[in-house]
């Protein structure tokens, strides 16, 4: 792929991401994506053929970035287990902060097209299976050693994801309420990230 082709493809993907996030899959128009990317509709078709292919590319790219950012938190086995949990929470939260429209987009797409759940599961499971198995072993060892309270891995992951995702699903509403000052969204998000870490740590650490 030439440098020009690489730049063109990147421009198309960036335009497609904005179109899908704002309008959803059904509302997104390939003509609008092509215009925003500064390419012809024929060129967009040359690269991706269909809107479905383009959507899948955008979705897969985001999923891969998310999974890699989370998995990287567990790669350093020299770090204490609770530190890796903290890194996990923060990596997931930071990813959502960089992609604040993504949680609402995914939820809306699942509601409008429930069949997407199986697609999401299939792609995420393919990437995360090995890491989850390692995570489960580490978790079992920590529970057995008496270092943390007993908890199922599914419950721990759901606790982390639900705490982080809720912040960004509710963010448009929170912006209209006195939770966030005019210039304080960054500070608000940092405070919420620390709060979510503390909630999970309180659940895990034995008193």
N, C-alpha and C positions, 0 to 999 in steps of 0.2 A: 504494500500500500504506500502510495506517495504521500509526501507531506501535505499536499493540497487535499487529497482524499481523506486523510486523517482529520484535518481541520474541518472539512465539510461534514464528515460523519459526526464529529463532536458538536458542531453547530446544530445539526438536526436533532441529536439526542437531547441537547439542552433545551431547544425549543419544544420538543415533544414532552419533556418532563414538565415544563411549565403548563403546557396545554392540558395534559392529563390531570395534573394536580388541581388545577383550577376548575376544569369542566367535567372531569371524570372520563371514563372510556367512551361512553355513549355520546357525550356532548362534544368530545374532541373532534376536530376536523383536520384532515391531512393537508388541506389547502392552507389553513391557518398556520400549521406547523411549518410548511414549506416557506410561506411568506416571512414568518418570524426568523427562520434560519437563513434567509437570503438566498434560497435556491428555488429552482423550478419544481413544480409538482412531479414532472417526469423524472427529475434527478432524485427526488425523495423516493419515488417508486423503484428506481434503479437500485438504490441502496437497501430498501427494506420490503419492497413488493406490496405488503399489506399493512393496514393499521394495526392488526393483531400482532404481526411480527415486530413492529416498532414498539408497541406496548410491552411485549414480552422482553425486549431488549432493555428498555428502561427499568422495568420491574426487576429483572434478573440482576442488573447492575447494582441497583439499590440493595437488593437482598444480599448480594455477595459482599458489598461494603459493610453492611450491618453485621453479618455473620463473622467476617474477618476481624472487625473491630472488637467484637465480643470474645471471639476465640483467642485473640492475641493476649487477652487478660489472663488466660490460664496456661499459656505456653511456658512461662517462667516458673518452673517447679521449685526454684530456690526461694521464692517468695512465700511467706506464711499463708495458709489457706484463707484466713479472713481478709488479708490484704488483697488477695486475688479476687475475692468476692466484691470488695470495695471497688477494685479496678473494673470489674465486670459491670457493676451498677453505673459507674461514672462513664465508661465507654459507651454503654447503651444510651444513657441520657445525653451525652455529647453528640452522638449520632443523630438523635431526634432533634436536638437543638439546631443542628445544621440542616435538618430536613423537617421543619415543623409542620408542613402540610401533609406529610406522608401518613401519619396514623389515621387522620380523618379520611384520607383518600382510600386507604386499604379497607377501613371499616365500611365506608360507603360502597365500595366495589363488592365486598362480600355480601352486604345486605341486598344490593341490586342483582348480584349474580352469585348465589350460594355455591355454585359449582367451582368457583375459584378457590374455595377452602382447600379442596383436595389438591389443586395445582400448587398452592402456596406450601402445603404440607410436604408434598412430594419433593419440591425444590429445596426447601429448608432442611428436610430430613436427610437428603442426599449429602448435604454439605456438613451437617452438624453431628451426624451419628457417632463418629469416632470421638469427637470432643465431649459429647454428652456422656459417653461410656467412661471416659477418663474422669470427668467431673463427678460422676456417680461413685466411682471407686474412692476418690479423694474424700467425698462427703461421708461415705460409709466409715472410712478410717477415722475421721474426725469425731463422728458420733460414738463409735466403738471405744475410742480413747477417752471419751468424756469431755472433750474440748468444746463441743457445741451441743445444743439441744437437738433431739431427734426431729427430723423433718424429711419429708419426701422431696426428691429433686423436683418433681412436677409442681409441688406447692411452692418451693423456693423460687423457681423460675417464674411462676405465675405472679407471686408477690412482687418480684422485681419489675417484671414487664408491666403489670397493671399500675403500679405506683408511678413509673416513669411515663407511660403512655397517657395516663389521665391528665397529666400536666399540659400536654400539647393538644389533646383533644379539646380540653376546656379553655385553652389559651385565648381564643377570640372572645369568649364571654368574660374571662378574667380581665382582659384589657379594658372592658367597659365598666368594671367594678373597681372600687378603691383598693384593690389588692396590689396594683402596680402603679407606681408614680409615672409621670410623663417620660422621664429619662431613666426609669429604674427597672426595665424589663430584664436586662442582663443580670443585675444584682438579684432580682427576684428568682430567676432561673438558677443561679448559683446557690441561693439559699435553699431552694426546693431540692436541688441535687444533694446537698449536705443532709437535709432532713430525711430524704429517702434512704440514704446510706445509714443514718442513725436508726431508722425504723427497722431495717433489715438486721442490723447488728444487734439491736435489742431483742429481736426474735431468736437470733442464733446463740448469742453468748450466754453461758450459764451464770446465773446470779449466785 
